[in-house]
Each structure stands twice: as structure tokens, then as C-alpha cells.
Amino acid sequence: MRITTSTPDGMAVQRVAETAPADVAEAPAAPSPAPLQSAVMQPALQAMKDMPDIDQARVDMLRDALAKGELPFDPAKLAGLIQRFHGSEQ
């Protein structure tokens, strides 16, 4: 008998035993992804993997605009947005 369990970090662990333990119920098998969904999603997933983690050209453009004063910057607004994002509004 093959028993599949999940660890807290989401890893699947399989054990092989001659008989099922009395205190463990048989877990239903996880459904496999639909073939159409998988075929449709694969190009998008690959495109995301091929993208750089940081758009350096965009970062450079924004940095230059900030340095030239062409892009308004409100540090108080930024601080408020950071607090709201992290759930520590005061």
C-alpha cells in the first residue's frame, strides 16, 4: 500500500507499507490539471520564466526622471502606502 501525505511546506511524501495504519484514513488522489488548461498555460508560464526579475531599463528610466525632477515624489505618501501594505496603519 502506498500512502501519500503532505508536509507543512507542501511537499508530498510517499510511504510504502504492507497494511494501512489504523489511525490514517486514505487520502483522495489530487486531481491532475486539465489537459486544455495545461496546454494553454504552458506558453504563458514559459514567457514569465524567460522574463528578467527586474526590468532594469525601466528602473534606469524612473531613476533618471526622479533625478531630473520630472517625476513627482511624495515621501509621506510612500510611507503611508508602505504602512497600509504591511497592515500597520496608524
C-alpha positions as CSV (number, residue, x, y, z in Angstrom):
1,M,0.0,0.0,0.0
2,R,1.3,3.5,-0.9
3,I,0.4,6.3,1.4
4,T,0.9,9.9,0.3
5,T,0.9,12.7,2.9
6,S,1.8,16.4,2.8
7,T,4.4,18.2,4.9
8,P,3.7,21.8,6.2
9,D,5.9,23.2,3.5
10,G,3.7,21.5,0.8
11,M,6.0,18.6,-0.1
12,A,4.3,15.3,-0.8
13,V,5.8,12.3,1.0
14,Q,5.1,8.7,0.0
15,R,5.5,5.7,2.2
16,V,5.0,2.1,1.3
17,A,3.5,-0.3,3.8
18,E,2.1,-3.8,3.8
19,T,-1.1,-2.7,5.6
20,A,-2.7,0.7,6.2
21,P,-2.2,2.1,9.7
22,A,-5.4,2.1,11.7
23,D,-5.3,5.8,12.5
24,V,-4.6,7.1,9.0
25,A,-7.5,7.5,6.5
26,E,-6.9,7.0,2.8
27,A,-6.4,10.5,1.3
28,P,-8.1,11.1,-2.1
29,A,-5.7,11.5,-5.0
30,A,-5.1,15.0,-6.2
31,P,-6.8,15.7,-9.5
32,S,-4.5,16.2,-12.4
33,P,-4.7,19.5,-14.3
34,A,-7.0,19.6,-17.2
35,P,-5.1,19.0,-20.5
36,L,-6.5,22.1,-22.1
37,Q,-5.6,24.4,-19.2
38,S,-2.2,22.9,-19.1
39,A,-1.6,23.4,-22.8
40,V,-2.9,27.0,-22.7
41,M,-0.9,27.9,-19.6
42,Q,2.4,26.5,-20.7
43,P,3.4,29.3,-23.1
44,A,2.4,31.9,-20.5
45,L,4.4,30.2,-17.8
46,Q,7.4,29.9,-20.0
47,A,7.2,33.5,-21.0
48,M,7.2,34.5,-17.3
49,K,10.2,32.3,-16.6
50,D,12.1,33.9,-19.5
51,M,11.4,37.5,-18.2
52,P,14.1,39.1,-16.1
53,D,13.2,39.5,-12.4
54,I,13.9,43.3,-12.7
55,D,13.2,45.5,-15.7
56,Q,16.5,47.3,-15.5
57,A,15.7,49.7,-18.4
58,R,12.5,50.8,-16.6
59,V,14.4,51.2,-13.3
60,D,17.0,53.4,-15.0
61,M,14.3,55.5,-16.7
62,L,12.5,56.1,-13.4
63,R,15.7,56.9,-11.6
64,D,16.7,59.5,-14.3
65,A,13.2,61.0,-14.2
66,L,13.4,61.3,-10.4
67,A,16.9,62.9,-10.5
68,K,15.8,65.4,-13.2
69,G,12.7,66.3,-11.1
70,E,10.4,65.1,-14.0
71,L,8.6,62.6,-11.7
72,P,6.9,63.9,-8.6
73,F,7.9,62.1,-5.4
74,D,5.9,62.4,-2.1
75,P,7.8,60.6,0.7
76,A,4.9,60.9,3.1
77,K,2.6,59.2,0.6
78,L,5.1,56.4,0.0
79,A,5.4,55.9,3.8
80,G,1.6,55.7,4.1
81,L,1.4,53.2,1.3
82,I,4.1,51.0,2.8
83,Q,2.3,51.1,6.2
84,R,-1.0,50.2,4.6
85,F,0.5,47.4,2.6
86,H,2.1,45.8,5.7
87,G,-1.1,46.3,7.6
88,S,0.2,48.7,10.2
89,E,-1.9,51.7,9.6
90,Q,-1.9,54.2,12.4
